[in-house]
Amino acid sequence: MYLVRAFKYLCGYIRHYCMITILIITLLVFLFYFSKRMKRIRELVARPIISLTIIAIASVLFLVADYNGRYYGLSPIVFNPLRLPQDVSIRIDRYYNFYITGEDELEICGPGFKMDGTSGIVESIQGYTVKDSVLYINCTTDQGTETYRLDKGELFCKAENIENANWRTHLIENYEKFTLFRIMSVLLFLIGISLYILGTRRKCQR
């Protein structure tokens, strides 16, 4: 389930934002493996110590992106999904709208929602934080910027501005950043594997 969702997010991000990056990497890989001028460089980087170092760096980068991306709506592959108070979670749709979802994975807050006891309609969620085991969100509404807290029953109510809270902001930007890091780490890992295979083959031929 989580692997399927993560794969869909990766495919969507590649389709909308990474095609140019993929094309550039493909061109560089082609030049690296098939250009005669790159022969000396291929012999250098095909050494096992270098290829294994590339694999290790790619693995660490993937784990860091997979872990931290959970806080910005990225579906994890290795780590468990992020669970917030009252077992709610966060999600970003294909239009890059940020939502809060309930225990049954239905949306309980996001663009178009009207919070309990207020007349403002949420336009976007700008940030969230957890303080004293309570979830707070900072939203842009048609009446300005508002802060809401999650009460029992998965209902958001208007709250006063809280101090000394560690807000997670730039949600969409960080989602895109960690998605890109994860994609690039996979590509780097595959390059490291191919270099290792290339190096061992040459070693056997000698």
Secondary structure as UniProt FT lines:
FT   HELIX           2..13
FT   HELIX           14..18
FT   HELIX           19..34
FT   HELIX           36..38
FT   HELIX           39..45
FT   HELIX           48..68
FT   HELIX           69..72
FT   HELIX           85..87
FT   STRAND          89..92
FT   TURN            94..95
FT   STRAND          98..101
FT   TURN            103..104
FT   STRAND          107..109
FT   TURN            111..112
FT   STRAND          121..131
FT   TURN            132..133
FT   STRAND          134..141
FT   TURN            142..143
FT   STRAND          144..151
FT   TURN            152..154
FT   STRAND          155..158
FT   STRAND          168..169
FT   HELIX           171..205
//
